[in-house]
Amino acid sequence: APPEVVERLNSLLEEDPVLNLYESSNGEILSRQNNSIHHNFRLFATCNTRRKFSNKLSTAFLNRVVRIWLPPVDFDLNDPEKAVKSDLLPLMHDNLGGVSAGHELSILCLRFHALVKQLISRGELRFIPGFEVNFRNLAVVISIFNACTNRAQTGPVSAMVWALLSGYGSAIADPQDKLKLRSLLTSELRHSNILKSDIYARLPRSVDNH
């Protein structure tokens, strides 16, 4: 949000929160005294200060909050061989609940993500300036995968191949780097043997997916 919007929240972070809605023609004031602010009101906010072009948070705002730093969700996913032990695996299972080959596709996604991060760290794969590979890529992949399987009635493996190439490749400008990405995925497909099987286990569908 723009700094002027965030600064408007400062008064809500005081011990006795209040917010003056001067945009209102009646000059409405929200407070606990007039019961327009709940007595258990709390404000939780998240931010990524490392994101390019992100707005800087003021000292006045930061002095009013308790800051908790968390590592990236995929911080432990730097080695493809550790994909099966990653904390992200249960999350991938939840997103692919009810999908045939859901477990195999989850492992494929996590291994591919780890390998992409390795190539980036070695300077062998370049994305457009300002683009950062993180868990959001996997979230985009799941979204594309769902669109392919729900609308186009595409098989799960074919849909995931397209989703991975789209989710990561869309941020690569150099044709040679795009070829590297495709070669990397081809190698992973061979490694997983997912193309050689005709029968896959179906992950249980989570309650949230109903």
ZIKATA-V312112 format. One record per residue. N is the residue number from 1. RES is the residue in one letter. SS is DSSP state (alpha for helix, beta for strand, coil for the rest). NEAR is the number of other C-alpha atoms within 8 Angstrom. Layout:
# ZIKATA-V312112
n->N res->RES ss->SS near->NEAR
n->N res->RES ss->SS near->NEAR
This chain:
# ZIKATA-V312112
n->1 res->A ss->coil near->5
n->2 res->P ss->coil near->6
n->3 res->P ss->alpha near->10
n->4 res->E ss->alpha near->6
n->5 res->V ss->alpha near->8
n->6 res->V ss->alpha near->11
n->7 res->E ss->alpha near->9
n->8 res->R ss->coil near->8
n->9 res->L ss->coil near->9
n->10 res->N ss->alpha near->11
n->11 res->S ss->alpha near->9
n->12 res->L ss->alpha near->9
n->13 res->L ss->alpha near->11
n->14 res->E ss->coil near->9
n->15 res->E ss->coil near->4
n->16 res->D ss->coil near->8
n->17 res->P ss->coil near->11
n->18 res->V ss->beta near->12
n->19 res->L ss->beta near->11
n->20 res->N ss->beta near->8
n->21 res->L ss->beta near->9
n->22 res->Y ss->coil near->8
n->23 res->E ss->coil near->5
n->24 res->S ss->coil near->7
n->25 res->S ss->coil near->6
n->26 res->N ss->coil near->5
n->27 res->G ss->coil near->9
n->28 res->E ss->beta near->9
n->29 res->I ss->beta near->8
n->30 res->L ss->beta near->12
n->31 res->S ss->beta near->12
n->32 res->R ss->coil near->12
n->33 res->Q ss->coil near->5
n->34 res->N ss->coil near->7
n->35 res->N ss->coil near->9
n->36 res->S ss->coil near->8
n->37 res->I ss->coil near->11
n->38 res->H ss->coil near->7
n->39 res->H ss->coil near->6
n->40 res->N ss->coil near->4
n->41 res->F ss->coil near->6
n->42 res->R ss->coil near->4
n->43 res->L ss->coil near->5
n->44 res->F ss->coil near->4
n->45 res->A ss->coil near->4
n->46 res->T ss->coil near->4
n->47 res->C ss->coil near->4
n->48 res->N ss->coil near->6
n->49 res->T ss->coil near->7
n->50 res->R ss->coil near->5
n->51 res->R ss->coil near->7
n->52 res->K ss->coil near->5
n->53 res->F ss->coil near->4
n->54 res->S ss->coil near->8
n->55 res->N ss->coil near->8
n->56 res->K ss->coil near->6
n->57 res->L ss->coil near->8
n->58 res->S ss->coil near->8
n->59 res->T ss->alpha near->6
n->60 res->A ss->alpha near->7
n->61 res->F ss->alpha near->11
n->62 res->L ss->alpha near->10
n->63 res->N ss->coil near->7
n->64 res->R ss->coil near->9
n->65 res->V ss->coil near->7
n->66 res->V ss->coil near->6
n->67 res->R ss->coil near->5
n->68 res->I ss->coil near->4
n->69 res->W ss->coil near->4
n->70 res->L ss->coil near->4
n->71 res->P ss->coil near->5
n->72 res->P ss->coil near->7
n->73 res->V ss->coil near->8
n->74 res->D ss->coil near->8
n->75 res->F ss->coil near->7
n->76 res->D ss->coil near->7
n->77 res->L ss->coil near->12
n->78 res->N ss->coil near->9
n->79 res->D ss->coil near->10
n->80 res->P ss->alpha near->12
n->81 res->E ss->alpha near->6
n->82 res->K ss->alpha near->8
n->83 res->A ss->alpha near->13
n->84 res->V ss->alpha near->7
n->85 res->K ss->alpha near->6
n->86 res->S ss->coil near->9
n->87 res->D ss->coil near->7
n->88 res->L ss->alpha near->9
n->89 res->L ss->alpha near->13
n->90 res->P ss->alpha near->7
n->91 res->L ss->alpha near->8
n->92 res->M ss->alpha near->9
n->93 res->H ss->alpha near->12
n->94 res->D ss->alpha near->10
n->95 res->N ss->alpha near->8
n->96 res->L ss->coil near->13
n->97 res->G ss->coil near->13
n->98 res->G ss->coil near->10
n->99 res->V ss->coil near->9
n->100 res->S ss->beta near->9
n->101 res->A ss->coil near->12
n->102 res->G ss->alpha near->14
n->103 res->H ss->alpha near->11
n->104 res->E ss->alpha near->9
n->105 res->L ss->alpha near->10
n->106 res->S ss->alpha near->12
n->107 res->I ss->alpha near->11
n->108 res->L ss->alpha near->11
n->109 res->C ss->alpha near->10
n->110 res->L ss->alpha near->13
n->111 res->R ss->alpha near->13
n->112 res->F ss->alpha near->12
n->113 res->H ss->alpha near->11
n->114 res->A ss->alpha near->13
n->115 res->L ss->alpha near->12
n->116 res->V ss->alpha near->10
n->117 res->K ss->alpha near->10
n->118 res->Q ss->alpha near->10
n->119 res->L ss->alpha near->10
n->120 res->I ss->alpha near->10
n->121 res->S ss->alpha near->7
n->122 res->R ss->coil near->7
n->123 res->G ss->coil near->7
n->124 res->E ss->coil near->7
n->125 res->L ss->coil near->10
n->126 res->R ss->coil near->9
n->127 res->F ss->coil near->8
n->128 res->I ss->coil near->8
n->129 res->P ss->coil near->4
n->130 res->G ss->coil near->6
n->131 res->F ss->coil near->7
n->132 res->E ss->coil near->4
n->133 res->V ss->coil near->7
n->134 res->N ss->coil near->9
n->135 res->F ss->alpha near->9
n->136 res->R ss->alpha near->7
n->137 res->N ss->alpha near->10
n->138 res->L ss->alpha near->11
n->139 res->A ss->alpha near->8
n->140 res->V ss->alpha near->9
n->141 res->V ss->alpha near->13
n->142 res->I ss->alpha near->11
n->143 res->S ss->alpha near->8
n->144 res->I ss->alpha near->11
n->145 res->F ss->alpha near->13
n->146 res->N ss->alpha near->8
n->147 res->A ss->alpha near->9
n->148 res->C ss->alpha near->11
n->149 res->T ss->alpha near->12
n->150 res->N ss->alpha near->8
n->151 res->R ss->alpha near->6
n->152 res->A ss->coil near->7
n->153 res->Q ss->coil near->7
n->154 res->T ss->coil near->9
n->155 res->G ss->coil near->7
n->156 res->P ss->alpha near->11
n->157 res->V ss->alpha near->10
n->158 res->S ss->alpha near->8
n->159 res->A ss->alpha near->12
n->160 res->M ss->alpha near->11
n->161 res->V ss->alpha near->9
n->162 res->W ss->alpha near->9
n->163 res->A ss->alpha near->12
n->164 res->L ss->alpha near->11
n->165 res->L ss->alpha near->11
n->166 res->S ss->alpha near->10
n->167 res->G ss->alpha near->13
n->168 res->Y ss->alpha near->9
n->169 res->G ss->alpha near->10
n->170 res->S ss->coil near->8
n->171 res->A ss->coil near->9
n->172 res->I ss->coil near->12
n->173 res->A ss->coil near->9
n->174 res->D ss->coil near->7
n->175 res->P ss->alpha near->7
n->176 res->Q ss->alpha near->6
n->177 res->D ss->alpha near->11
n->178 res->K ss->alpha near->11
n->179 res->L ss->alpha near->8
n->180 res->K ss->alpha near->9
n->181 res->L ss->alpha near->11
n->182 res->R ss->alpha near->9
n->183 res->S ss->alpha near->8
n->184 res->L ss->alpha near->10
n->185 res->L ss->alpha near->10
n->186 res->T ss->alpha near->8
n->187 res->S ss->alpha near->8
n->188 res->E ss->alpha near->11
n->189 res->L ss->alpha near->11
n->190 res->R ss->alpha near->9
n->191 res->H ss->alpha near->6
n->192 res->S ss->alpha near->9
n->193 res->N ss->coil near->8
n->194 res->I ss->coil near->9
n->195 res->L ss->coil near->9
n->196 res->K ss->coil near->5
n->197 res->S ss->coil near->7
n->198 res->D ss->coil near->5
n->199 res->I ss->coil near->4
n->200 res->Y ss->coil near->7
n->201 res->A ss->coil near->8
n->202 res->R ss->beta near->11
n->203 res->L ss->coil near->13
n->204 res->P ss->coil near->6
n->205 res->R ss->coil near->10
n->206 res->S ss->coil near->9
n->207 res->V ss->alpha near->5
n->208 res->D ss->alpha near->4
n->209 res->N ss->alpha near->8
n->210 res->H ss->coil near->5
